[in-house]
Amino acid sequence: MFHLLILDFLVSAAYGYIFIGGHFPNQLFVGVTALAILMFFNNFRMLIITCIFLLILYLVTMGSVDWYLYKQFDSMSYFITCSFIIFAGIVSTLIHFYQKARKDTLKLYEQLMESHEHLQEYAIKAEEWAVSRERVRIAREIHDTVGHTLTSLIVQMQAARKLSQVDAKRSESVYLECEDLVRSALQEVRFAVRTIRDEPVQPMFLHESLDKLSVEFTKYAEVGTRFEVEGSAVMLPGELQLTAYRIVQESLTNAKKHADAAHALIRIGYSESGFSICISNDGDVPDEVKPGFGLLNLQERVKEWNGRVTFGKDDHMQFVVQANIPYPNTHTGGQVLESTGS
């Protein structure tokens, strides 16, 4: 086809000039034929070279015919025909540009559809991950809250059962304390549900809640628990305060349930960059600590705040849980309260 078009270009230029006299119909036909030839080239550089080649070919052919027949050159006819050839080059460039733009648009559309499909798949996976994360969160809250209270409740009910045959009045008093523990467990469940529903937790001083926890644990779990504060207490964000509270709560529960400890010590220390929590007890310490559900939850909680946690024997052969948590990036130091411990 390309060779036929080149031949057609030469024939239309020569014979059209002879029989039509090189006037408008012949000039237009030469331009159309040039356009058909130039459409073969997608490369812009080749298109320019071919356009120049057609101009030279036309001028040589028509100049030879004019000189052979008339011994003169028709410059005006050459100019008009060459204008048609140049115009054909411009039109061909625009057509190629449009075709390329159309192909690019279709390619981008295909990529967009593919990205849309990937995005839908990612959205489904993200939803599955969110559901799984929420299940773990619910399990963790129930384990850390209700489990702690039920441990104390079991101790109290055992004491009440033993006292029922010796001191009925004291046994009744212990049962009343058990009722208080059940109410506390119910309150903890409600609090966990509020947390799961993402209701905001108000910021507060951590040492206040830990001091109360140590008193309650001493009373109900019969584990002598002391609480100490080092440094200037800082008001922490509500979620971080809750995380630290759960760490201590789980550590105390393990001390009673697994180690049968008689004494425990909670120590919290504040610094410029973060705070540390240390919970030690004098219970039975295993040679090798295999983290269970509670300790795994504890590790996950600390990791969520970019902190570090360790647990094991110390130099005094006590079991120690040590957590170091930096302040959040948005923390600016907050309100500070001087405390000497309790």
C-alpha positions in Angstrom: 0.0 0.0 0.0 2.8 2.4 0.9 4.6 1.9 -2.4 1.3 2.3 -4.3 0.7 5.6 -2.6 4.2 6.8 -3.5 3.5 5.9 -7.1 0.1 7.6 -6.9 1.8 10.7 -5.5 4.2 10.8 -8.5 1.5 10.1 -11.1 -0.9 12.7 -9.7 1.9 15.2 -9.5 3.1 14.6 -13.1 0.0 13.6 -15.2 -2.3 15.8 -13.1 0.0 18.7 -13.9 0.0 17.9 -17.6 -3.7 17.3 -18.1 -5.1 19.7 -15.5 -2.4 22.3 -15.8 -1.3 22.0 -12.1 -4.5 23.8 -11.0 -6.5 23.3 -7.8 -7.9 19.8 -8.2 -4.4 18.4 -8.8 -2.9 20.3 -5.9 -5.6 19.1 -3.5 -5.2 15.5 -4.7 -1.5 15.7 -4.1 -2.1 16.9 -0.6 -4.6 14.1 0.1 -2.2 11.5 -1.2 0.6 13.0 0.9 -1.7 12.7 4.0 -2.3 9.1 3.2 1.4 8.4 3.0 2.3 10.3 6.2 -0.3 8.3 8.1 2.0 5.3 7.9 4.5 6.9 10.3 3.8 7.1 14.1 7.2 8.5 14.9 7.2 12.3 14.8 10.8 12.4 13.5 10.1 10.0 10.7 7.0 11.9 9.8 9.0 15.1 9.5 11.6 13.4 7.4 9.0 11.8 5.1 7.2 15.2 4.7 10.5 16.8 3.6 11.2 13.9 1.3 7.7 14.4 -0.4 8.4 18.1 -0.8 11.8 17.4 -2.4 10.3 14.6 -4.5 7.5 16.8 -5.7 9.7 19.8 -6.5 12.2 17.6 -8.4 9.4 15.8 -10.4 7.5 18.9 -11.3 10.6 21.0 -11.9 11.8 18.3 -14.3 8.5 18.2 -16.1 8.2 22.0 -16.4 11.8 22.3 -17.6 11.4 19.5 -20.1 8.1 20.9 -21.5 8.1 24.6 -21.0 11.7 25.5 -20.1 10.5 27.4 -17.1 9.3 26.9 -13.5 5.8 27.6 -12.1 6.7 28.8 -8.7 3.2 29.8 -7.6 1.9 26.3 -8.3 4.8 24.8 -6.5 4.1 27.0 -3.5 0.4 26.1 -3.3 1.1 22.4 -3.7 3.9 22.4 -1.2 1.5 24.2 1.2 -0.9 21.3 0.8 1.8 18.8 1.6 2.9 20.7 4.7 -0.8 21.0 5.7 -1.1 17.2 5.3 1.9 16.8 7.6 0.3 19.0 10.2 -3.0 17.1 10.0 -1.2 13.8 10.2 0.6 14.9 13.3 -2.7 16.0 14.9 -4.3 12.7 14.0 -1.4 10.7 15.5 -1.5 12.8 18.6 -5.2 12.2 19.0 -4.7 8.4 18.5 -1.9 8.4 21.0 -4.0 10.4 23.5 -6.9 8.0 23.0 -4.6 4.9 23.6 -3.2 6.6 26.7 -6.6 7.4 28.0 -7.8 3.8 27.4 -4.6 2.5 29.2 -5.2 4.9 32.1 -8.8 3.8 32.3 -7.7 0.1 32.4 -5.2 1.0 35.2 -7.9 2.9 37.0 -10.3 0.0 36.9 -7.5 -2.4 38.0 -6.7 0.0 40.9 -10.4 0.2 41.8 -10.6 -3.6 42.0 -7.5 -3.7 44.2 -9.0 -1.0 46.4 -12.2 -3.0 46.8 -10.1 -6.1 47.7 -8.1 -4.0 50.2 -11.3 -2.5 51.7 -12.7 -6.1 52.3 -9.4 -7.2 53.9 -9.2 -4.0 56.0 -12.8 -4.7 57.2 -11.8 -8.3 58.1 -8.7 -7.0 59.9 -10.8 -4.5 61.8 -13.3 -7.1 62.9 -10.5 -9.4 64.0 -8.8 -6.6 65.9 -12.1 -5.7 67.6 -12.6 -9.3 68.7 -9.1 -9.3 70.2 -9.8 -6.0 71.9 -13.1 -7.2 73.4 -11.4 -10.4 74.6 -8.5 -8.4 76.1 -10.8 -6.0 77.9 -13.0 -8.8 79.4 -9.9 -10.8 80.4 -8.1 -7.9 82.1 -11.1 -6.4 83.9 -13.5 -9.2 84.8 -10.7 -11.7 85.4 -9.0 -9.4 87.9 -12.3 -8.9 89.9 -13.3 -12.6 89.8 -9.8 -13.5 91.2 -10.5 -11.4 94.2 -14.1 -12.7 94.4 -12.9 -16.3 94.6 -10.5 -15.5 97.4 -13.3 -13.8 99.4 -15.8 -16.6 98.8 -13.3 -19.2 99.9 -12.8 -17.2 103.1 -16.5 -16.9 103.6 -17.0 -20.6 103.2 -14.4 -21.4 105.8 -15.8 -18.8 108.2 -19.4 -20.0 107.8 -18.8 -22.9 110.2 -16.7 -20.9 112.7 -18.0 -17.3 112.7 -21.3 -16.8 111.0 -21.4 -13.1 111.6 -17.9 -12.6 110.0 -19.0 -14.9 107.1 -22.0 -12.8 106.4 -19.7 -9.7 106.3 -17.4 -11.4 103.8 -20.4 -12.3 101.7 -21.4 -8.7 101.7 -17.9 -7.8 100.4 -18.4 -10.5 97.7 -21.6 -8.6 96.6 -19.5 -5.4 96.4 -17.0 -7.3 94.2 -19.8 -8.6 91.9 -21.0 -5.0 91.6 -17.5 -3.9 90.8 -17.2 -6.6 88.2 -20.5 -5.4 86.6 -19.1 -1.9 86.6 -15.9 -3.0 85.0 -17.9 -4.8 82.2 -19.9 -1.6 81.6 -16.7 0.4 81.5 -15.2 -2.1 79.1 -18.3 -1.8 76.9 -18.0 2.0 76.9 -14.3 1.7 75.9 -15.1 -0.8 73.1 -17.8 1.6 71.8 -15.0 4.2 71.6 -16.5 6.6 74.1 -13.8 9.1 75.2 -11.9 8.3 78.4 -11.2 11.4 80.4 -7.5 12.2 81.2 -6.5 11.8 84.8 -3.6 11.3 87.1 -2.5 7.6 86.8 -1.2 7.4 90.4 -4.7 8.1 91.8 -6.3 5.1 90.1 -3.3 2.8 90.9 -3.4 3.9 94.6 -7.1 2.9 94.8 -6.3 -0.4 93.0 -3.6 -1.3 95.5 -5.9 -0.6 98.4 -8.7 -2.8 96.9 -6.4 -5.6 96.0 -5.0 -5.7 99.5 -8.5 -5.8 100.9 -10.2 -8.3 98.6 -7.3 -10.5 97.3 -5.5 -10.6 100.6 -2.2 -9.6 99.0 -0.5 -6.8 100.8 0.1 -4.3 98.0 2.1 -1.1 98.3 2.1 1.8 95.8 5.0 4.2 95.2 5.5 7.2 92.9 8.9 8.5 91.7 9.1 11.9 90.1 6.4 14.5 89.3 3.2 12.9 88.3 1.9 13.9 84.9 -1.7 13.9 83.7 -1.8 11.3 80.9 -4.2 10.9 78.0 -7.2 8.8 78.9 -6.4 5.9 76.6 -2.8 5.7 77.8 -3.9 5.9 81.4 -6.3 3.0 80.8 -3.5 1.0 79.2 -1.2 1.5 82.2 -4.0 0.6 84.6 -4.7 -2.6 82.8 -1.0 -3.5 82.9 -0.9 -3.2 86.7 -4.3 -5.0 87.0 -3.2 -8.0 85.0 0.2 -8.2 86.8 -1.6 -8.2 90.2 -4.1 -10.8 89.0 -1.2 -13.1 87.8 0.6 -12.6 91.2 -2.4 -14.0 93.1 -3.7 -16.5 90.6 -0.4 -18.1 89.4 2.2 -17.2 92.0 0.1 -17.2 95.2 2.0 -14.1 96.3 1.6 -12.6 99.8 3.0 -9.1 99.0 3.2 -7.0 95.9 4.8 -3.6 95.1 3.6 -1.1 92.4 6.1 1.6 91.5 5.5 4.2 88.8 8.3 6.6 87.8 7.9 9.8 85.7 10.6 11.3 83.5 10.8 14.0 80.8 10.3 11.6 77.9 8.0 9.0 79.4 7.1 6.9 82.4 7.8 3.4 83.7 5.7 0.9 85.7 7.3 -1.8 87.8 5.1 -4.5 89.5 6.9 -7.1 91.7 5.6 -9.8 93.9 7.1 -12.4 96.3 5.2 -15.4 94.9 6.5 -18.6 93.4 8.6 -17.7 90.4 8.9 -20.4 87.7 12.3 -21.1 86.2 11.0 -20.5 82.7 8.2 -18.0 82.1 5.8 -19.0 79.3 3.6 -16.0 78.4 -0.1 -16.9 78.6 -3.1 -14.9 77.3 -2.7 -12.2 80.0 1.0 -11.5 79.4 0.5 -11.5 75.6 -2.3 -9.0 76.1 0.1 -6.9 78.2 2.8 -7.0 75.6 0.3 -5.9 72.9 -0.9 -3.0 75.0 2.6 -1.7 75.6 3.6 -2.2 71.9 0.6 -0.1 70.8 2.2 2.9 72.6 5.7 2.2 71.2 6.8 1.0 74.6 8.9 -1.9 75.9 8.0 -4.5 78.5 10.0 -7.2 80.3 9.1 -9.8 82.9 11.1 -12.4 84.9 13.1 -12.8 88.1 15.1 -9.9 89.6 18.1 -10.0 91.9 15.9 -10.6 95.0 14.3 -13.7 93.3 11.0 -11.9 92.9 8.8 -11.9 89.8 8.9 -8.4 88.2 7.0 -6.9 85.3 8.7 -3.8 84.0 7.0 -1.5 81.3 8.6 1.7 79.9 6.3 3.8 77.8 7.1 7.1 76.1 4.7 10.0 76.1 2.7 10.4 72.9 4.1 12.9 70.3 1.2 15.2 71.0 2.0 15.3 74.7 3.4 18.6 75.8 4.1 17.8 79.4 0.6 18.4 80.6 -0.4 19.3 84.1 2.1 18.3 86.7 1.4 17.4 90.3 4.1 16.9 93.0 3.8 13.5 94.7 5.9 11.8 97.3 4.2 8.4 97.0 1.9 6.4 99.3 
